[in-house]
Amino acid sequence: MSAGRWRGWLEQGSNRLLALLAPGPAACLLCGRQAAAPGPQEAQQSHVRRQPLCRGCREAIPWIEAINCYCCGRTIRCPDCVRRGGAAFVWSRSAVRYDASMRAWLAAYKYRGEERLEPLFAEMLEPVLQRMTAELLRRLETSPKRAAVVADVAGRQLPAAAIAACWDGIAYVPVSTARLRERGFNQAQRMAALLGRRYGIPVLPLLVRTRHTLKQSGKSRWSRLRDMQALFDAAPEAGERLARLRQSRAKARQGPDSPRTAWRPGPDAPHAARRPGPDASPAAWRPDAGEPSAKGQPLRLLLVDDIYTTGSTLDGCADALRRISDLPIEIYGLTWARA
């Protein structure tokens, strides 16, 4: 046999071996079909870019793009908020509508232990947090000139520094000890941890459940409300943790990069010169009105949960924190789905 033929066989064999060892196309996290990255035009509108999803699953996500109820973020008029008349939290926003597809996704994660879906759920919260931060910046801004800068910045993707500067900490809705043993994890804590790691926001264990309750799915509104009464309390060291958080955040914003000096545009400066860059420190993004080191200014906490149904869970948790805090505190709900 000639040397040329031997070389040909060796090349064919090595190519086949490399083909076997090479990673194949990524599979969709939900259905297992071949994942498809969003195209150039889709990428501008896609809220999930890092996790592998097929086109069908990506298009099935019922994103909440516009809200009707300012308090709970529902897409239609909300009778629950009207009945309640007020809430212990400022407002709440959710990523998706809780339809049949989202119910199946969450069930796979919570009840069938498909923890590989965690990064997907956390990434789905990111566009909501972007919009919440822009909404907060606009609400805090009192100067018309600086408001123009805020509107200009908020119209694009906010950098992580801007988001980290606006939120002092992340809390999460706790589960009972029995539920934790049964499931092995708290889905709200896991999502909060991933968000905190991505944006550099402290995640704090501030809440506990006072008793175990049966699963809330399938219960009527009044049954849920009855179950939620006095269900949550502040963790034993929650007050001390909040005090330490306030001190550390205030200290981080002292010095030449504090918000009182780092983001004060001149009246004639162009927007590009007046806007902090993507690598600016968190202090450079926080408006003066939101500086927690200033006397009387509140700590701002995100409260993470998987589903918002009646709002009684978020309201009970927020009320528990406000009752034990000697500090001004504002609590904003961030949930994966709105039922």
N, C-alpha and C positions, 0 to 999 in steps of 0.2 A: 504494500500500500504506500502510495506516495506521501511525502511529508506535507504537501499542500492539502491533500484530503484529510489527513489527521488534524491539521490546523482548522480546517472547516468544521469538522465534527466538534472540536474543542470549543470553537467560538459559538456554535449553535447550543451546545450544552451549557456553557457559561451564561449565555443570554437567557435561556429558559430558567436557569437557577436564579438569576437576578430578577426576572419577572415574577417568580414565585415569592421571593423575599421582599420585593418592593411593596410598600404600603399601597393598598388599593384606595379607590375613592371613598371618602368618609360616608358613613351611613347616617341617615336622619335619626336624631335622638328619639323621636316619637314613634315612627312607623317602621324604621329600618330600611326604607328605600334609599336610593343614592341621594346624598345631600347636594343641593345646588346653591352656590353662592349667589347673592343678588347681583344682577347686572348693573352696569354703570348708572342707568336711570333709576332702577329699583333701589340702589344703595343710598340714594338721596332721601328716600322715604322709609327705608327699612330701619326698624328699631332693634333688630337682632342681627348682628354681623359676626360675632365671634363664635357662636355655637352652630354646629352643623344641623341644618334643617332642609328638608326637601321643599320644592316650590309649593306643593299642596298644603303642607302643614304651616308654612310661612304665611300663605294667603288666608289660612283659616283663623288667624289670630284676630279677635274682634277688639282692636285697639280703641280706647276711649280718647277721641281727639277733641271733642267739644263737650262742655258740661252745661247743665241747666241749673243745678243746685250748687250754690257757692260753698255751702257748709260741707256737704258730703261728697261732692263731685259726681253726682248721678247725672245721667244723660237726659233724664226727664224730671218733671217736677216731683219733689220728694215729700210725701205725706209724713214720713217719720220725723224729719227735721221740723216740719210745721207743728206737729203734735208736741215735740220735745220743747220747743220754744227757745232753747239755748243749749250750748254744749260746753263741756269743760275743755275741749280742744278747740283750736282756732279754726282749722278746716282739715279736710281729708281728701286725698286724691288717690285714684286707683289706675292701674295700667290697662286692664281689660274688663269687658263685660263677662259676667260669669254664665256663659252659655253652656250647652251640652258638651262641646269640645273641650272647653276649659275645665269643666267638671271632671271629665275623663283624665285630663292631664294631671290635675291636682290629686285625684284619687290614686293614680299610678305612683305618684311621689309619696303621698302621706300614708296610704294604706297598703301598698304593695312593695314599699321599700326601694323604689327606683331612685336612689339618691343621686344618680348621674344627672338628673334633671335640675339639681340645685343651681348650677351656674346659669342655666337657661332662665329660670325664674328670677334670679338676681339681676341678670342683664335686662330682663323685661321691665324691671323697676327703674332702670337708669333714665329713660326718656321722661318718665313721670317726675323724677327728682330734678331733672333739668328744668322742666316747666315750672315746678314748684319754686325752685330757686329764682328763676326769672320773675315769677309772680311776686315773690317776697321782696326782691330788689325794687321792683316798681312800686310796691306798697310803701316801702320805707322811705323812698326818695321824696324829699320835700322841695328841693331846689329845681326850678324848671330847667336850668342849664344842665345840671347833673342828671336830671330825668331823661334828657335827650341822649346822654351817653349811655345810660342804663338801657333805654329802648334799643339803641344801636347794638349794644353787646348782646342783649337778650334775644335778638333776632337770629343769632347764630348759636353754634354749639358752645356752651360755656366750658371753660377748662376746669379741671379738678380743683384748682386753687380757689376758684370762685365759689364752688359748691362747698368746699371744706370751710371757707370763711363764713358762710351764712348759717351753718348749722353747728351747734356746740357739741351735740352728742346724739347718739341713736339708742333708743330703748326698744324693747320688743314685748309683745304680749306673751305672758308665761303660760305653760301648760301644767296640769297637775302632776304630782309624782306618779300616780297610777298610769296616766296617759304617757308619760315619759318612759316608764318601764315597758309599756305595751308597744310603743312605736319606736323607741330607741333614740329619738331626737325631737327637738322642737323646731318645726319648719320656720317659724317667725325668727327665732334666734339665728338659724343658719343663714337666712336671707339677709338679716341685719349684719351678720359678721362679714359676709362677702361684700356688701355695700360699704361698710366701714373700712375694709381693707382697700377697696378700690379708690376711695376718695380721701382716706386718711382722717376719718371722723371717729372719735372714741365711741365704742359700743359698751353700754353700761347695763348690768343686771339690776334693775331698779324695782322690779315688781314681783309679787308672788300671788299664787292663787290660794284662797282661804279654804277651798273645798273642791272635791271632784264633782264634775257634772257629767251627765250622759252627752253623747254627741248631739250637736245642735241641728245637724242637717235633718230636714223633714219636720221640724217643730214649727208651730205657729208663732207669729210675732209676739203674742202675749206670753207664750211659754218661754220664749227666749228672754224676754224682758224680766220675767220672774226669776229665771235661773241666774241672770246676771246681777241681781241685787246683792250688794256687799260681797261680790265674788273675788274682787281684787284688793290687794293692800300693797303698800310700799314695802320693799325689802328692809330688813332691820337696819342696814347701813346705807340706805338710799339717801337720807339727808346729808350724811357725811360725804358720800360720793359726789353729790351735786355741789357741795361747798368746795371740795377739792377741784372739781371740774371748772368751776367759776374762777378759782384762783389761777389754775394752769392756763386757761384760755386768756385771762386778762394779762398774765405775764408774757404770753407769747405775742401779744399785740402791743407791747410797750416798745419805745425806742423810735428810731428814724423811720421804720417801716410801718408804724401804727397807722390806722385808717384815718386819723385826723390830719396826717401829712402826706400819705402816699397816694391818695386818690382825690385830689382837689383841683380839677381842671381850670385853667385860665379861661376867661370869657372869649378870647379870640383864638384859642388853640384849636387846630383841626381835631376831628374825632380820633384819628389814628394816634395823635400825640397825647390825647386825654385819656385813652383807654389803657388799662393794664395789659401787658402782654401775657401770652399763655403760660409763661414760666414765672409770672409774678408771684410773690409770697401771698398766702391767704389774707394777710392783713391788708394788702393793697386792694382787695376786692370788697371789703366790708364797708357799707355806708356808715357815716358817723352815727346815724340814728340807731344802728343795730349793735354798737360796740358794748359788749357785756361788762367791760371794766368801768364804764361810766355809771355813776350812781343812779340806781333806779331802772337801768336797762335790763331787759329780761335775758335769761338763758333760753335758747331755742332748741327744742328737742324734736327729733323725728321719732314717731312711735310706729313700728313695723308690725304688720300682721298679714295673713294670707288672704282673708276675705272680709269685706265690709258688707254686712247684711242690714241690720237695723241701726248700727252705730252704738249699741249699748256696751259692747266690749271696749271700744276705744274710749267712750265716755267714762266708763268705770275706772279704767286704767289712768286716764288723765286726771280724773278727780282725786284718785288716791295719791298721785304725785303732788298735786297742787296743795292738798291738805297738809302734807308733811314738810313742804318746802318753806323755809324762811326767806327765800329769794324770789324775786319776780321770775316767773317761768311761763313760757309759751310752748304748747305741745301741738304738733301737726301730725295727722295720720298719714301713713304711706302704706297702702295695701296692694297686693297683687291683683285682686279681682273685686269688682263691685257687683253684688247680687241684685 
